[in-house]
């Protein structure tokens, strides 16, 4: 019987790949008893089988797929951006006064302030206050999670 220490009964089993060290693992591909140096830890196969399998399986040529939360974030950001452009265009075409202010804030990043006219200073003050509050909240929640 082969134990996790590389011993069969009382005899020590040496690695069947390198023949130098004590065998502690079994290759999942060929079944040879191998040492930890000859083991490929991500696949649990010996170095010989790993190099053979690496040649047989062609690398994936696909582009990496984006995760669903990232796709949803991207779609949401684009919809908000397009909506803001429509709002600004309709305000200009309807003859509204040339002063406006807008705040875009994606939580982990600093806010983006778009403004012109007399009320843009208040938008900047609001953005700075929200940024300071967000940073304090971020570090408070981070400290509690540890």
C-alpha positions in Angstrom: 0.0 0.0 0.0 1.3 3.4 -0.9 1.1 6.0 1.9 1.3 9.8 1.7 4.9 9.6 3.1 6.2 7.6 0.1 6.6 4.3 1.9 5.3 0.9 0.9 5.3 -1.2 4.0 8.8 -0.5 5.3 10.5 0.3 2.0 10.9 3.9 0.8 9.7 4.4 -2.7 11.8 6.7 -4.9 10.4 9.0 -7.6 9.8 7.1 -10.9 10.6 10.3 -13.0 13.9 11.6 -11.5 14.8 8.6 -9.3 16.5 10.9 -6.7 13.9 11.9 -4.1 11.2 10.1 -2.1 7.9 9.7 -4.0 5.0 11.2 -2.2 2.4 11.7 -4.9 0.8 9.7 -7.8 0.5 11.2 -11.3 -3.2 11.5 -12.2 -2.3 10.8 -15.9 0.1 7.8 -15.9 -0.1 6.6 -12.3 3.7 6.8 -11.6 4.8 7.6 -8.1 6.5 11.0 -8.1 8.2 13.4 -5.8 7.1 17.0 -5.1 9.7 18.4 -7.5 8.4 16.4 -10.5 4.8 17.1 -9.7 3.0 19.9 -11.6 0.8 21.2 -8.7 -1.9 22.8 -10.7 -2.8 19.6 -12.7 -1.5 16.9 -10.3 0.4 15.2 -13.1 4.1 14.4 -13.5 6.5 16.7 -15.4 6.6 14.3 -18.3 2.9 14.0 -18.7 2.5 17.8 -18.3 4.9 18.5 -21.1 3.1 15.9 -23.3 -0.3 17.3 -22.5 0.9 20.9 -23.0 1.9 19.9 -26.6 -1.3 18.1 -27.3 -3.7 20.8 -26.1 -3.5 23.9 -28.3 -3.7 27.2 -26.3 -7.0 28.9 -26.4 -7.1 31.6 -29.0 -10.3 33.2 -27.7 -10.3 36.6 -26.2 -10.8 36.5 -22.4 -14.4 36.9 -21.5 -15.6 39.7 -19.3 -17.5 38.9 -16.2 -21.2 39.6 -15.9 -20.8 42.3 -13.2 -18.3 44.2 -15.4 -20.6 44.0 -18.4 -23.5 45.3 -16.4 -21.4 48.1 -15.0 -20.2 49.1 -18.5 -23.8 49.1 -19.9 -25.0 51.2 -17.0 -22.2 53.7 -17.3 -22.8 54.1 -21.0 -26.5 54.5 -20.5 -25.9 57.2 -17.9 -23.4 59.0 -20.1 -25.7 58.9 -23.2 -28.6 60.1 -21.0 -26.6 63.1 -19.7 -25.6 64.1 -23.3 -29.3 64.0 -24.2 -30.2 66.1 -21.2 -27.6 68.7 -22.1 -28.6 68.9 -25.7 -32.3 69.3 -24.9 -31.5 72.0 -22.3 -29.5 73.9 -24.9 -32.1 73.5 -27.6 -35.0 74.5 -25.3 -33.3 77.9 -24.6 -32.4 77.2 -21.0 -29.9 79.5 -19.3 -26.2 78.6 -20.0 -25.5 77.7 -16.4 -25.6 74.0 -15.3 -23.8 71.6 -13.1 -23.6 67.8 -13.0 -21.8 65.4 -10.8 -20.8 61.8 -12.0 -19.5 59.6 -9.3 -18.5 56.0 -9.8 -17.9 54.9 -6.2 -14.3 53.8 -6.0 -13.1 56.7 -8.2 -13.1 60.5 -7.5 -16.2 62.3 -8.8 -16.3 63.9 -12.2 -17.7 67.4 -12.2 -19.3 69.1 -15.3 -20.4 72.6 -14.8 -20.6 76.1 -16.1 -22.1 79.3 -14.8 -22.7 80.6 -11.3 -23.8 77.2 -9.8 -20.7 75.2 -10.8 -18.8 76.3 -7.6 -21.5 74.6 -5.5 -21.2 71.4 -7.6 -17.5 71.4 -6.9 -18.0 71.9 -3.1 -20.6 69.1 -3.1 -18.3 66.8 -5.0 -15.4 67.4 -2.6 -17.7 66.8 0.4 -19.0 63.5 -1.1 -15.5 62.4 -1.9 -14.3 63.0 1.6 -17.4 61.2 3.0 -16.7 58.3 0.6 -13.1 58.0 1.5 -13.9 58.0 5.3 -16.7 55.4 4.7 -14.3 53.2 2.6 -11.6 53.1 5.2 -14.1 52.6 8.1 -15.7 49.6 6.3 -12.3 48.2 5.3 -11.1 48.4 8.9 -14.2 46.6 10.2 -13.9 43.8 7.7 -10.5 42.7 9.0 
